[in-house]
Amino acid sequence: MNLFRPLTNRLRRLAGQAADFWSLADEVWHPAPAEVRAFPPAIALPGQLDRIADTVFGDLAGTIEALTSDAPRAVGATVAARFRDVDLVDGVLYKGGAEFHLRPRSRRLPLAGRPAQAVSGAVYDSWIGLRYFGNWLMDDTETYRLAEAAGQPVTTRTGSAGHRADYEARLAMAPQRIAGDVHFDELILFQDLPNNAGKMARAADRRVRLLSGRRVAPHPGVFLLRGGTGDPRLLANEAALADHLARRHGITPLQAEDHSVDELIAACAGARLLIGVEGSQLTHALTVMPPGGTMLALFPPDRVTAAMKLMTDRLDLRFALVIGTGGVNGFHIDPEEVERTMELLP
């Protein structure tokens, strides 16, 4: 690798001359083909979407479209690509004059020589999965099955602990972990976001693996508390709302970080309804809830996203939402609006 490649690539990007990394693949194939598919719209009271003040992971128009449309739409193919002679330096893949970022750089000086260590494998990491636990559990664990079928699964996540380590064991994930810079003699990457039949099958397979050997009894639901963890989305009346729903509807409140994966699976596997502030803690339930159930996401008006709607679509779950008042540093959800939204659920 040219010592100055990171710097010259940066200059090319500024000049609008950057090469496309994926166009340099030696081989491309589709583990799952494109298709046309329709998904049910989100369930919400009239006027809820009018409260949206800001969105994340998509603009306002695209977010509303993803939440409300039930028209058949094109769903892209899952893409796998094989590359040769690729350098991984500080979280960035380099080939020719192109680069592909797995995570933000940590070094200030954009200079690097060719790494001494050489490996080959299939990287299943995603940018967002390396950032958020929920996307790792809902997306990267599905892509792992593609990496497993293609060769040696590889992750740039150097360690695993807590809930993540337990899930890896339950899902029989045994990746090669890369610490530092390496040269890939051969590298396989995936584009695995579309909710096609292949991705839906891998999501269903994860559910089967996590529930193996368990007897699951249906129950009213769970409220997975968010508290003050992660990116700010502080529901000021979270405890009071959870207590209200427990008394009125038998919905069990849980603080995910206070429980083991085994306890979370046991509590969530039979839930007909999942309620909570939109965030990674909800994915503990999404992975094991029975098909036909509903997730009711609570949003501050200034951080609305359709990301978890896309997750429920591929899990055969319905998606409902209530948008509160206030902002990410303190918002309020009206219990009456939650009750009325629950009346709309199938």
C-alpha positions in Angstrom: 0.0 0.0 0.0 1.3 3.4 -0.9 2.1 5.3 2.3 0.2 8.4 1.0 -2.9 6.6 -0.3 -5.2 7.8 2.5 -4.2 11.3 1.9 -4.4 11.1 -1.9 -7.8 9.4 -1.7 -9.0 12.2 0.5 -7.8 14.8 -2.1 -9.6 12.8 -4.9 -12.9 12.9 -2.9 -12.6 16.6 -2.4 -12.0 17.0 -6.2 -15.0 14.7 -7.0 -12.7 12.1 -8.5 -13.0 9.3 -6.0 -13.3 5.7 -7.4 -16.2 3.5 -6.4 -14.9 0.7 -4.1 -17.6 -1.9 -5.1 -16.9 -1.4 -8.8 -13.4 -2.9 -8.2 -14.8 -6.3 -7.2 -13.3 -9.3 -8.9 -16.6 -11.2 -8.6 -20.2 -10.3 -7.7 -23.2 -12.6 -7.0 -26.6 -12.4 -5.4 -27.3 -14.8 -2.5 -30.9 -13.6 -2.6 -32.6 -12.0 -5.7 -34.5 -8.8 -6.0 -38.3 -9.0 -5.7 -41.5 -7.0 -5.4 -43.1 -7.0 -2.0 -45.7 -5.1 0.0 -45.5 -4.5 3.8 -48.3 -3.2 6.1 -48.2 0.5 7.1 -47.5 1.6 10.6 -50.4 1.8 13.0 -50.9 5.3 14.5 -53.6 7.6 15.7 -54.7 10.4 13.3 -52.3 13.4 13.4 -49.4 11.6 15.0 -47.0 12.0 12.0 -47.8 15.7 11.9 -45.9 16.0 15.2 -42.6 15.0 13.6 -40.1 17.8 14.1 -36.9 16.0 12.9 -35.8 12.6 11.7 -32.7 10.4 11.8 -31.4 7.8 9.3 -33.5 9.4 6.6 -35.2 12.6 5.6 -38.8 13.5 6.5 -40.4 12.5 3.2 -38.6 9.2 3.1 -39.4 8.4 6.7 -43.1 9.1 6.3 -43.2 7.1 3.1 -41.6 4.1 4.9 -44.0 4.4 7.7 -47.2 4.8 5.7 -46.9 3.1 2.4 -48.5 -0.3 1.8 -48.0 -0.3 -2.0 -45.9 -3.1 -3.6 -42.3 -1.9 -3.9 -39.1 -3.1 -5.4 -36.9 -4.8 -2.8 -33.3 -5.1 -3.8 -31.1 -8.1 -4.1 -28.6 -9.2 -1.4 -25.2 -8.6 -2.9 -21.9 -10.4 -2.2 -18.6 -9.3 -3.7 -15.1 -10.8 -3.8 -12.1 -8.5 -3.7 -8.4 -9.3 -3.9 -5.5 -7.4 -2.5 -7.3 -5.1 -0.1 -5.7 -3.2 2.9 -7.6 -2.6 6.1 -6.1 0.4 7.8 -7.7 2.2 10.8 -11.2 0.9 10.0 -11.0 1.8 6.3 -10.6 -0.7 3.4 -8.4 0.4 0.5 -8.2 -1.0 -3.0 -6.7 0.9 -5.9 -7.8 4.4 -5.7 -11.0 3.6 -3.7 -11.9 3.2 -0.1 -14.8 1.8 2.0 -15.3 2.8 5.6 -16.3 0.2 8.2 -16.0 2.8 11.0 -14.7 6.3 11.6 -10.9 6.7 11.6 -9.2 7.0 15.0 -5.9 8.4 13.7 -5.4 12.0 12.8 -2.6 11.5 10.4 -3.9 10.1 7.0 -0.7 8.1 6.2 -0.3 4.3 6.2 1.9 1.6 4.7 0.9 -1.9 3.7 0.0 -4.0 6.8 2.4 -6.8 7.6 -0.3 -9.4 8.6 -2.2 -11.1 5.7 -5.6 -12.8 6.0 -8.6 -13.9 4.0 -12.2 -14.0 5.0 -15.8 -12.6 4.7 -16.4 -9.5 6.7 -20.0 -9.2 8.1 -19.6 -6.0 10.0 -21.8 -3.0 9.0 -21.1 0.7 9.8 -24.2 1.0 11.9 -23.8 -2.5 13.5 -20.4 -1.5 14.8 -22.1 1.6 16.3 -25.3 0.3 17.7 -26.0 -2.9 19.6 -29.5 -3.2 18.2 -28.3 -3.1 14.6 -25.6 -5.6 15.4 -28.2 -8.0 16.8 -30.8 -7.4 14.1 -28.5 -6.9 11.0 -25.0 -8.1 11.5 -26.0 -11.5 13.0 -28.1 -12.1 9.9 -25.2 -11.2 7.6 -23.0 -13.5 9.6 -24.9 -16.5 8.1 -23.9 -15.2 4.6 -20.3 -14.9 5.7 -20.4 -18.4 7.2 -21.6 -19.8 3.9 -19.0 -17.9 1.9 -15.9 -18.7 3.9 -14.3 -17.6 7.2 -16.5 -15.0 9.0 -14.4 -12.0 10.0 -15.2 -9.1 12.3 -13.2 -6.0 13.1 -14.8 -6.0 16.6 -11.9 -7.1 18.7 -13.9 -8.2 21.8 -17.2 -9.4 22.9 -18.8 -9.3 26.4 -22.1 -9.1 28.2 -25.3 -9.6 26.1 -23.3 -9.6 22.8 -21.1 -12.5 23.9 -24.1 -14.5 25.0 -25.9 -14.0 21.8 -22.8 -15.0 19.8 -22.7 -18.3 21.7 -26.4 -19.0 21.3 -26.2 -18.2 17.5 -23.1 -20.4 17.1 -21.0 -17.4 15.9 -17.3 -18.0 15.9 -15.7 -15.2 13.8 -12.0 -14.5 13.4 -11.4 -11.2 15.2 -9.0 -8.7 13.6 -7.1 -6.3 15.8 -5.3 -3.6 14.0 -4.3 -3.2 10.4 -4.3 -6.2 8.0 -3.9 -7.0 4.3 -6.7 -9.2 2.8 -5.4 -11.5 0.1 -9.1 -12.2 -0.5 -12.0 -10.4 1.0 -15.8 -10.9 0.7 -18.2 -8.1 1.6 -22.0 -8.0 1.5 -24.8 -5.5 0.9 -27.5 -6.9 3.0 -30.1 -4.3 3.9 -33.1 -5.2 1.6 -35.9 -7.1 3.2 -36.0 -9.8 0.5 -37.0 -13.4 1.1 -33.4 -14.4 1.9 -33.0 -11.9 4.6 -36.4 -12.7 6.0 -35.5 -16.4 6.1 -32.3 -15.6 8.0 -34.2 -13.5 10.5 -36.6 -16.4 11.1 -33.6 -18.8 11.5 -32.2 -16.5 14.2 -35.5 -16.7 16.1 -35.5 -20.5 15.8 -31.9 -20.7 17.1 -32.7 -18.5 20.1 -35.8 -20.4 21.1 -34.3 -23.9 20.6 -35.5 -26.2 23.4 -37.9 -23.7 25.0 -41.6 -23.9 25.6 -43.2 -20.6 24.8 -46.5 -19.5 26.3 -48.3 -16.4 24.9 -48.7 -13.4 27.3 -49.9 -9.8 27.0 -46.5 -8.2 26.4 -43.4 -6.4 27.7 -42.3 -2.8 28.2 -38.5 -2.7 27.8 -37.4 0.4 29.6 -34.7 2.6 28.1 -33.9 5.0 31.0 -30.9 7.2 30.3 -28.8 4.7 28.3 -27.4 5.3 24.8 -28.1 8.3 22.7 -30.5 10.7 24.5 -34.2 9.8 24.3 -35.3 10.5 27.8 -39.0 9.6 28.4 -39.8 11.7 31.5 -42.8 9.6 32.5 -41.4 6.2 31.4 -41.7 4.6 34.9 -45.2 5.9 35.4 -46.3 4.8 31.9 -44.9 1.3 32.4 -46.6 1.0 35.8 -49.9 2.1 34.3 -49.7 -0.5 31.5 -48.7 -3.2 33.9 -51.7 -2.6 36.1 -54.2 -2.1 33.2 -53.0 -4.7 30.8 -50.6 -7.1 32.5 -47.6 -5.8 30.5 -44.3 -6.7 32.2 -41.8 -3.9 32.6 -38.1 -4.8 32.2 -34.8 -3.0 32.3 -32.8 -4.9 29.8 -29.3 -4.3 31.2 -30.5 -5.7 34.6 -31.2 -9.1 33.0 -29.3 -11.9 31.3 -30.1 -12.9 27.7 -31.7 -16.1 29.1 -34.0 -14.0 31.3 -34.8 -11.6 28.4 -35.7 -14.4 26.0 -37.9 -16.1 28.6 -39.8 -12.8 29.2 -40.1 -11.7 25.6 -40.6 -14.9 23.6 -44.3 -15.1 24.0 -45.1 -11.4 24.0 -47.9 -10.3 21.8 -47.0 -6.7 22.3 -43.7 -4.9 22.8 -43.7 -1.3 24.0 -40.8 1.1 24.7 -38.8 4.1 23.6 -37.4 3.4 20.1 -33.9 2.1 20.6 -31.5 -0.9 20.8 -33.1 -2.4 24.0 -36.2 -3.3 22.0 -34.3 -5.7 19.8 -34.0 -8.2 22.7 -37.7 -8.8 22.2 -37.9 -8.4 18.4 -35.6 -11.3 17.9 -37.9 -13.8 19.6 -41.5 -12.4 19.5 -44.0 -14.7 17.8 -45.0 -13.7 14.2 -48.2 -11.6 14.2 -47.2 -9.6 17.3 -46.8 -5.8 17.4 -44.1 -3.4 18.4 -45.4 -0.1 19.7 -42.5 2.4 19.6 -42.5 5.7 21.6 -40.7 8.6 20.0 -39.7 12.2 20.9 -40.8 14.4 18.1 -37.3 15.5 17.2 -35.9 12.0 16.7 -38.3 9.9 14.6 -37.0 7.0 12.4 -38.5 4.2 10.3 -35.4 2.0 11.0 -37.3 -0.4 13.4 -40.3 -0.5 11.1 -38.0 -2.1 8.5 -37.0 -4.6 11.2 -40.6 -5.6 12.0 -41.4 -5.9 8.3 -38.9 -8.8 7.9 -40.0 -10.5 11.1 -43.7 -10.7 10.3 -44.6 -8.2 13.1 -46.7 -5.1 13.0 -45.3 -1.7 13.8 -47.2 1.0 15.8 -46.1 4.3 17.1 -46.9 7.2 19.4 -45.0 10.5 19.1 -44.9 12.5 22.3 -44.3 16.1 23.2 -41.0 17.7 24.2 -37.6 16.6 22.9 -34.8 14.0 23.2 -33.6 15.4 26.5 -37.0 15.0 28.0 -40.3 14.1 26.4 -43.7 13.0 27.5 -46.1 10.3 26.2 -49.8 10.6 27.0 -51.0 7.2 28.4 -54.4 7.8 26.9 -52.9 8.0 23.4 -51.1 4.7 24.1 -54.4 3.2 25.2 -56.2 4.4 22.1 -53.4 3.2 19.8 -53.5 -0.3 21.4 -57.2 -0.4 20.5 -56.2 -0.1 16.9 -53.9 -3.2 17.0 -54.9 -6.4 15.2 
